[in-house]
Amino acid sequence: MAFICLLITSCKDEKVQLTIIEEQVEAPFDMASIKSPDFSNCPIISIVDKGAVEGNQQATEQAIQAAIIEANAAGCGTVKIPEGEWLTGKLHFKSNVNLHLEEGAVLLFSDNPKDYLPAVHTTWEGMECYNYSPLIYAYECENVAITGKGELRAKMGTWEKWFGRPPGHMNSLKRLYNLAAKNDNVEERQMVNDSANLRPHFIQFNRSKNILLEDVTITNSPFWVIHPYLSNHVTIRRVKVTAHGHNNDGVDPEMSQNVLIEDCVFDQGDDAIAVKSGRNQDAWRLNTPSKNMVIRNCMVKNGHQLLAVGSELSGGIENILIDNCVVEDKASLFHLLFIKTNERRGGYVKNIIMNNIKANEVRNGVLGIETDVLYQWKDLVPTYERRLTPISDVSLTNVQLKKGNFMSRIMGQEEEPVKNVSLINVKVDSLLGEQMIHENVIGFKMD
């Protein structure tokens, strides 16, 4: 059971009050109650009243930003997106603001890269940089929400052209990798140029806290869909994501803590949920693990993994529970749980718990742990510092898979074996290959 208490926070106008809800989430590890904002007592500002016009991108974007500024100045407020299709560019949050999409409302985001300038302090695959603004961006905000039964949708024309990795893109990635490895000056990492083509996130909460996403539908994305980064107290509830493009993970909580993801539907071109904690030197500098996350009662319609951990995990990842989730019969996943790292990452992984999962078929197996995942980076850039990743205390209980190639494939390293993995009541009805494929594993248990 979850226990909820309310804290009332006074805003600048004494007549306006923002309620902070504290929810104690049941977990098999110590976890703080998760805080989220309740805007029930806050004023409502319609974007129509601020000059929004359907089909007029400039007027609508300006109206939404004006409403966000007004809500913030009032102490708190809900920015209402009414029924209709509203074309816009980037939206930047301020604290104590709820972006509310009424049923039948569609916020349609431009695919013109110029609409996401000037560049902002963001990330690319675990490395900090200045790049195109996320379509929705919150930086150092608190008490922010996106709610309602409307839809956030990205136009994809330009972003689809950028899905490939042409030489100009790879050269810019090499430059970013080298800058991140050699110095801490993020302002030098300016990644907007004619050929970098580093696609923006759809939604990024950067260095923010008390965040709520509830009931909205998200369709298409240039890059990662929902990215809580260096954020605390995040609730993602009853959100439906459909995004089949390159790097279209559903949710990527990174160096974030106290996260609840529940009752969501993921239909992805990449991982459904991918827990990350930064890449290499940047994460060692920021030194903030991802920890205390509960993922429950979700459905996956398609994707690469139900739950991925890494490969950007250099800040460390611990205390992750995924419980009571279902993979739809037609889904085509690689694994149910995949932990991935390499000799450059360092960090650590411990206390990853998967319980009560049902799935039809995966292309690989139930559990995969790989310690030599480098993808396109293998021969592209050097290893400046070698740090292995300790991985321990991984447990799967009551997992049912109808068809797969293996139950468990664990590729540990001789210098740093994977430790303490348990599979309890894990069943594969039709096993196409070897049940266990293990190298350098200590303390494996199966019942």
N, C-alpha and C positions, 0 to 999 in steps of 0.2 A: 504494500500500500504506500501511496505517496501522501505526505502530510504537507499542508500548505498554510503558511501564515502570511499576513499582509503587513507591509510597512508603508506608511504614508509619508511622502516626501513633499514638503511645501515648495512651491515654485515662486517665481518673482511676483506674480499676482496672487495675493493671499486667497482669492476666490477660486484659483485654479490649483488642483492637486493631482500629482502623478502618483499612482499606486505602484509600489514595487512588490511583486509576489515572490515569496521564497518557497520553493518546492523541494522537499526532501525526497530524493530519488533512491529507491532501494538498489543497493549494489553490494557485491561481495568484497568491497574494499572501502576504506574510509573516504567519504566524499562529502564535500560541503553542500549545503542546500543551494539549489540553482536559482539565481535571481533573474526575473524578467519583468518588463514594464507592462502596466495595465493602463490604457489611455481612456478608460470609461468616463472619467470626470474632466477630460481635457476638451478644449474647443475644437470644432471641426471646421476646416477651411477647404472649400471646394475649389479645385483648380479653374473651374469655369468662371468663378467670381474674380479670379486673378488674371483672366484674359486668355485662357487656353481655348484653342480652336481645333477641332478635328481636322486632320490633314495638314495643319500648319505646324511644322516641326519647331520653328523658332519661337512662335508664340506659346506653344505648349511647354517647351523646355523652360522658357523664362517664367511662365506661370507657376510651374511646379517648384522651381527654385525660390521664387518669391514667397510661395506658401510655406516652404520649409523654413525660410528665414523668419517669417512672421510667427510660425508655431514655436520656433526656438526662442524668439524674443518674448513671447507670452509666458514662457516658463515650460509649457508643453502644448502639444497639439497634434491633431490628426489631419493629414493632407489627403483629401478625398479625391479619388479618381473615379468619376461616374461611368456608367455604361457607355460604350462606344470605343472606337479605336483611336488612340492618341499617339501620334508619331513624335518621338523625342530623341535627343542625344543623351549625353551623360547626365547623371543625377548625383549630386554630392549631398550626403546627409549632414545634419547638425544634431547635437544632442537633444534628447527629449522630444523626438519626432517619430510619428507613426505614418508610414506611407500605406494607405488603405485603398485597395482596389475592390470596388463593388462588383457583384456578380454581373458578368457581361462586359466588364471593362477590360481592355487590352492596352497595355503600354508597349508600343512597338518601337524598338530601338534601331536607330540608323546603323548602316554598315559602312558609313564614310569615316575612315580613320581620323580625318581632320576634326570630326566632332568630338574626339576624345583627347584633344589637346587643350591646354598644355600638359606635358608629361607630369605624372605624379609619382610619389614615393610608393612603390609597389614591389612585386616580386615576379620572377620567372623561374618556375621549377626549383624553388628553394633558395634562390639567390636574389638578394635585394638589388633594386635598380630603379631608375626613373624610366617609365614606359607609358604607353597610352593609358589613360584612366580606365579603370573598370567601368562597365556600363552603369552600375550602381556602386557607389564608393562611400564608405564611412571611415574616416581617419581620426583617431583619438576622440571618438564619440562615446557617450554612455546613454543608456535608456533609448534604444532605437528599435523600430519594428517595421516589418513589412507584413501586412495582414490582408485578409479578405479573399473572396472566391473568384477574383479576377485573374488575369494572365499577364505575365511578363514574357515578351517574345522578342527574339533578336532576328533582324533581317540578316541573311547569311551570304549574300552575293560576294562581297569582298573577302570575308573571312574564309569561305570555302576555297577561294583561290590561294589563300595563305596557308592552308592545311599542309601542303608539301613542305619539304625542307630544302629549298634551292641553295646554291653556294653562298649567296649573300646573307641568307639567314644563318647558315652554319658558321660563317666567318664572324658574324656579330655574336653568336653564342660563344665562340671561342674567346672573343675579346672579353665578354662578360665573365666567363669562367676564370680567365687569367686575372682580371681586375679584382674579382671577389677573393681569389686565393692570395693575392699579394698585398692588398691594403684594405682598410676599413672605411675609406671615404666613399660612401654610397653616392654622393652627388656627382662624382666623376663617372658614374656608370649610366651615362645618358644613352638609351637604347632606341630612340626614335630616329630613324634615318630612312633613306629611300629603299633599302633592301633588307633591313633587319626583320621586318614583318613579325614581330613578337606580338601575338594576338592578346587582347585584354581579357581579363576575367569578366564573367557576367556580374557577379555580386562579390565584393570583397569588403569584409569588416576587418580593418587594419588597426591594431592597437586599441581596440574598443571593448566595451563591457556592457552587460545586461542587454542582450540582443534576443529578439524574438522574430522568427519567421513562422507564419501560421496560415494554413489553408490555401496559399497561392499556388498557381500552376506556372511552371517555368518551361518555356519551349525554345529549343535551340540555344547554342552558346558558342562564342568564338573560341573559348578555352575552358578552364575549369569553371564549373557552374556556380557553386556556393563555396566561398573560401574564407572561413574565419581564421585570421592570421594574428598571432600574438594577442589573442582576445580571451576574455574570461566571462563565464556565465552566458552560455549560448543555448537557446532552445529552438529546435527546428521541428515543427509538428504539422502533420497532415499536409505536407508539401508534395506536389507531384512534379517530377522532373522528366522531361523527354528531350534528350540531346544526343544525337548520334554522330557528331563530328569528331575530329581528331582531338585527343586530350580532353574529351568531354566527361571527366569524372563528375559524379553527382554532388558529393560534398567532400571537401578536403580540409578538415580541421588541422591546422598547422601551428605548432608551438602554442596551442590553446588548451584551456583547462576548464573543467566543470561544464561539460557539453552533454545535452540530451537531444537525441534524434529519435523521434517516435512516430509511428503511424504514417510513414511516408511511402511513396511509390517512386521507384527509380527505373528508368528505361534509357540506358546509357550506351554511348559508343566506347566507353572506357570503364574504369572501376565505378561501382555504385558508391561505396564509401571508401575513401583512401585517407588513412590517418598518416600525417607527415609531421616532421619537426625540423625542417631546414636542411641545407646542403653544406657539408664540409666546413670550411673556415667561417662562413657567415653564422652558421648555427653554433659553432664553438664559441664565437664572440657573443652572441645573444644569450646563449646558455639558458634556454627556456624549454623544458620538456613539454610534450603533449601528454596529458594525464587526466584521469578521472572522466571517462566518457562512457555513456550508456546509450546503446543503439538497440531499439526494441520495436517489435510489432510492425516491421517494414516488409514491403514486397519488392522484389526485383524482377522486372520483365525482361531485361537484357543488360549485358555489360561484360566486362572482363573478369572481375572478381566481385563476390558479395562484399567481402572486407579485405582491403589491401592495407598493409603496414609498410610504409616506405615507398620508394627507396630513399627518398629524402627524409632521413631519420637521425640526423647528426646531433640533434638536441636531446634525443632520448624519447622513448615512448613507453608508458606504463599505465596499468589499470584501465584496460579497455574491455568492456562487456558488450557483446552482441547477442541478443536473446530473442527467441520466438519470431524468427523471420522466415519468409517463404520465398523460394525462387520459382517463378512461374514455369510451367511445363515447357513452353516454347523458347525459354531463354537459352542462350548459348554462352555460358561462362567458361573460364579456364579453371578456376578454383573457387571453393567457398571461402577459404582463408589462405592468403598468400602473403608471406613476410619476405621482403626483398631488401638486400643491401649489397655493399661491396667493400673492398679494402680501403676506399677513400673516405667512407662515411663516419666511422667511429660511432658515437652515441651508444645507445643500448636499447634493447626491447625486453620487457618483462611483464608478466601478469596479463596475458592476453587470453580472454575467456570467450568461448563460443558455445552457446547452449540452445537446444531446442530449434533446430534448423531442418527444414524439409526442402528437397530439391529433386528435380527429375533427372537431369543429365548434365555433366560438365565435360569439357574436352580433355582436361587433365585429371585432377583428382580433388579429394576433399581438402587436404592440407598440403601446401607447398611452402618450403623454406629454402631460399636461394641466397647464397652469400657472395655470388660473383655476377651480379646483374649490373652491367654497364651500358647496355643499349648502344646508342650512337656515339657515346663518349669514349669507348674502349681505346680507339686508336686516334682520337681527335685531339685530346689534350693530355698532358702528363699527370702523373700522380705526384703532387707536391709533398704530401705527407701521408704516410700509410697508417691508418687507424682501423683496427678490426672492430666488429660490433658484437658484444656479448648478447646472446639471445637465450632467454630462459623462462620457465614457468608459463608454458602454453598449454591450455587445456580445452578439449572439445568434448561435450557431453550431449547425448541424445541428438545425434545428427543422422538424418536419413537421406541417402542418395540412391536413386534408382540405378544409375549407370555412370561409370567412370573408368579411367585407365588405372588408377591406383587409389589407395586410401591415404597414404602418406608418403611424400617424397621430401626428405630433409637432407640438404647438401651443406653440412657444416664445414668448418675449416679445422685442420689438424691443430693449429695454434690456439683456436678458440672454438671448441666444440659447442654445439647447441645442447642445452641442458634442460632436463625436467619437462618432457612433453608427455601429456597423457590423453588417450582417446578412450572414453568411457561410453559404451553403448553407441558406437559409431558404426553404421552399417552401409555397405554398398551392395545392392541386390545383384547387379550384373557387373562383375569386375573383369575388365578386358585385358588387364596386364598384371604385373606383380602387385601384391598387396602393399608391401613396404619397400621403399628404395631409400636406404639411409647410408650416409657417410658422416663420420665424426659426430655421433650423437651419444650423450651420456644421460642415463636416467629416463629412458623411454618406457612408458607403461601403457598397456592396452587391456581393457576388460570388456 
